[in-house]
Amino acid sequence: MVTDYDYPSLDPERKVLEEIDPEFVGAHCITEEEVITAAKDADGILNQYAPITERVIKSLDRCKVISRYGVGVDNINVEAATERGIIVANVPDYCVDEVSTHAMALILACARKVPYLSTTVKNGNWDFTVGKPLFRSQGRVLGLFGLGRIAKAVVRKAKGFDFQIIAYDLYISEANEKVELVSFSQLLSNSDFISIHVPLTQETKHSFGEEEFKAMKKDAYLINTARGAIVDELALYRAL
């Protein structure tokens, strides 16, 4: 069964499952209670955003696998699922191009001050000097927090704009000719732009807090196309 989805239909899933012809049910669950009711007899679950909590997992008597539409599995209690022998799967290459392109769009919008200049023009001010200082991308330092599939796609795209690219990753220690691996403190202090590309875990939650914002350049930009909780929003508010 599918706990929730915002796609036009589930026809592609039904097509894939034709060979085994299972009972296939789609739902639009939002709450824990709705998931428990909808998934109680499920042998397998496809999940988008609905919460798969420990309580939900304990109610699943037949479930063997939970697979999520996407890379992150932070809405699924993986530990509880593992204890019950339920496999948790994801889609590692989900929207790699789309997210990396969106990250680049935000980076370039910040670099060229597009939102600010758009607003000034709409307000009747056509004086381009209000955007000063405005720097070219060549030689500007783009720091990547995480160097997985999406971040590597950002590297390929950012190289076309001549950014100098550095990266910090908890699990990668080998650099390549396109990216210089640095410490987290170096990433914070040297980057003109920092783009976040890590999953939300206990290790990464609130990775950007008060001390991290103090360590960043005063005119640096932070771009987050990952999970919101990687950034401590209260600390961000105070930093701004």
Buried (B, 14 or more C-beta within 10 A) or exposed (E): BBBBBEEEEBEEBEEEBEEEEEEBEBBEBEEBEBBBEBBBEBEBBBBBBBBBBBBBBEBBEEBEBBBBBBBBBBBBBBEBBEEEEBEBEBEEEBBBEEBBBBBBBBBBBBBBBBEEBEEBEEEEEEEEEEEEEEEEBEEBBBBBBBBBBBBBBBBEBBBEBEBBBBBBBBEBEEEEEEBBBBEBEBBBBBBBBBBBBBBBBEEBBBBBBBEBBEBBBEEBBBBBBBBEEBBBEEBBEEBE
